[in-house]
Amino acid sequence: MGPEQLGPQPPGDGGRADRTRPGRRRLRLLGFLPASNPFGGYAAYGVDAMGMDTDGYPSDVQGGRYDAGFGDCRPPGPAAVYGDGVITPHAAFLALPYARKAATDNLAKIKSDFDAYGPGGFYDSIAVRSGTVAKRYLSLDQSMIMGAVGNVLAHDVLRRAFVTRDFERAVRPLLAQETFNVPAGQRLPQLGGGRR
């Protein structure tokens, strides 16, 4: 059982969202996850208007946020101002089973465009406008990379080891209630969709 099999609207785009870096080629970000702040500390970055926080996750160091409003209850807020966007290579690895070419292209661009690859593999995160790299390895993020690569190379070895029939039977009804989208039916200006 994988995300591609769950819910009324599976994540057909693999959780992808486009971001364009000023003065650079287009970079496709895959996913959203907590990561090192390239300037120090730890934070959650990703796709605004997505996730458990009603405002989504900021995609930049400055914490820029997009406010789409809330249906007829609350109008949208002011347009977001984005600063030094943060990407994390381990998110691209997690997309390998769903968008292998896009994920590997993304990783190749990260490696060629930034000083983001060291003796232990990809560093944790990069602020793309300034090119600042969090030159550290987080065990959680490195384990997600290894797990994703292992699942691709060994045909879902981790999923088969941990997702038993009893587990699937218990979890499937819960996940079937979810709508996997960015967010459900909402047009995002960052993705060229404009406001409702």
C-alpha positions in Angstrom: 0.0 0.0 0.0 1.5 3.3 -1.0 0.3 6.9 -1.3 -0.5 6.3 -5.0 -3.2 3.8 -3.9 -4.8 5.8 -1.1 -7.6 8.3 -0.8 -10.2 9.6 -3.3 -7.6 11.8 -5.1 -4.1 10.2 -5.1 -1.2 12.5 -5.4 -1.0 12.5 -9.2 1.8 15.0 -9.2 3.8 13.2 -6.5 3.5 16.3 -4.3 5.4 18.5 -6.7 5.4 22.2 -6.8 7.4 24.5 -9.0 9.6 27.3 -7.8 11.8 29.4 -10.0 15.1 30.7 -8.8 16.0 34.1 -10.0 18.8 34.1 -12.5 18.9 30.3 -12.6 17.2 27.4 -14.4 13.8 26.3 -13.2 14.1 23.9 -10.3 11.3 21.5 -9.5 10.9 20.9 -5.7 9.5 17.6 -4.7 7.8 17.5 -1.3 8.0 19.5 1.9 9.8 18.5 5.0 11.6 19.9 8.0 15.3 20.5 7.4 18.3 22.5 8.6 18.1 26.2 8.3 21.1 27.0 6.1 21.9 30.0 8.4 21.6 27.9 11.6 19.0 26.0 13.5 16.2 23.8 12.2 12.8 24.7 10.5 10.0 23.3 8.4 10.1 24.4 4.7 8.0 23.5 1.7 4.9 24.4 -0.1 2.9 27.2 1.5 -0.9 26.4 1.6 -0.1 22.8 2.3 0.3 20.7 5.4 -1.1 20.7 8.9 -0.5 24.4 9.5 -3.5 26.3 8.0 -1.0 28.8 6.5 1.1 25.9 5.1 4.9 25.8 5.4 7.1 28.8 4.4 9.3 28.1 1.4 12.0 30.6 2.4 14.2 31.6 5.2 12.3 34.8 5.8 9.0 32.8 6.4 7.0 34.2 3.4 3.5 32.8 3.4 0.7 32.6 0.9 -2.9 33.2 2.3 -5.6 31.9 0.0 -8.3 32.8 2.4 -10.9 30.3 3.6 -13.7 29.9 1.1 -16.5 32.3 1.6 -15.6 32.8 5.3 -12.4 34.8 4.9 -11.0 36.6 1.9 -7.4 36.0 0.8 -4.6 37.9 2.5 -2.0 40.1 0.8 0.3 38.7 -1.9 3.2 36.8 -0.4 6.7 38.2 -0.7 9.3 35.4 -1.0 13.0 35.7 -0.1 15.7 33.1 0.0 13.9 29.9 -0.8 15.1 26.7 0.9 15.3 23.2 -0.7 16.2 19.9 0.8 17.6 17.1 -1.3 16.1 14.3 0.8 12.6 15.4 -0.3 13.6 14.7 -4.0 14.8 11.2 -3.0 11.3 10.5 -1.4 9.8 11.2 -4.8 11.8 8.5 -6.6 9.1 5.9 -6.7 6.6 8.3 -8.1 8.6 10.6 -10.4 12.0 9.0 -10.9 13.2 11.2 -13.8 12.0 14.5 -12.2 13.7 13.5 -8.9 17.0 12.5 -10.5 17.0 15.6 -12.7 16.3 17.7 -9.6 19.2 16.1 -7.7 21.6 16.5 -10.6 20.7 20.2 -10.8 21.2 20.6 -7.0 24.6 19.0 -7.2 25.7 21.0 -10.3 24.3 24.4 -9.2 25.4 24.5 -5.6 28.2 23.3 -3.3 25.6 20.9 -1.9 27.4 17.5 -2.1 30.1 16.5 0.3 32.0 13.4 1.4 28.9 12.0 3.1 26.5 12.7 0.2 24.1 15.6 -0.2 24.1 18.2 2.6 20.8 18.8 4.3 19.5 22.0 2.7 20.2 25.0 0.5 19.0 28.6 0.4 18.8 28.9 -3.3 18.9 32.7 -3.8 22.0 33.2 -1.7 23.4 29.8 -2.4 24.0 29.2 1.3 24.3 25.5 2.1 23.6 23.9 5.5 26.8 21.8 5.4 25.7 19.2 7.8 24.1 15.8 7.6 21.0 14.9 9.7 20.6 11.2 10.5 16.9 11.4 10.0 17.2 12.9 6.5 20.1 10.6 5.5 18.0 7.6 6.6 15.1 8.8 4.4 17.5 9.0 1.5 18.8 5.5 2.2 15.3 4.1 2.7 14.0 5.7 -0.6 16.9 4.4 -2.6 16.6 1.0 -0.9 12.9 0.8 -1.8 13.6 1.7 -5.4 16.5 -0.7 -5.9 15.0 -3.6 -3.8 11.3 -3.3 -4.9 9.8 -1.7 -1.8 11.9 -3.7 0.7 11.1 -1.4 3.6 7.4 -1.2 2.8 7.2 -5.0 2.6 9.0 -5.3 5.9 6.8 -2.9 7.9 3.4 -2.8 6.2 1.6 -6.0 7.2 -1.9 -6.9 6.2 -3.1 -6.1 9.7 -1.4 -2.7 9.5 -2.9 -2.0 6.1 -6.4 -3.1 7.2 -6.2 -0.7 10.2 -4.8 2.3 8.3 -6.5 2.1 4.9 -9.9 3.5 6.2 -8.2 6.4 7.8 -6.1 7.4 4.8 -9.1 6.8 2.4 -10.7 9.8 4.0 -7.8 12.1 3.0 -7.6 14.2 -0.1 -4.1 14.2 -1.4 -3.8 17.5 -3.3 -2.1 20.9 -3.0 -4.7 21.7 -1.4 -7.9 20.2 -2.7 -9.0 22.1 -5.8 -7.3 25.3 -4.9 -5.5 27.3 -7.6 -2.2 28.6 -6.4 -0.6 31.7 -8.0 2.9 30.2 -7.5 1.9 27.4 -9.8 0.3 29.8 -12.4 -3.2 29.2 -11.2 -4.2 32.6 -9.9 -6.6 33.4 -7.1 -10.2 32.1 -7.0 
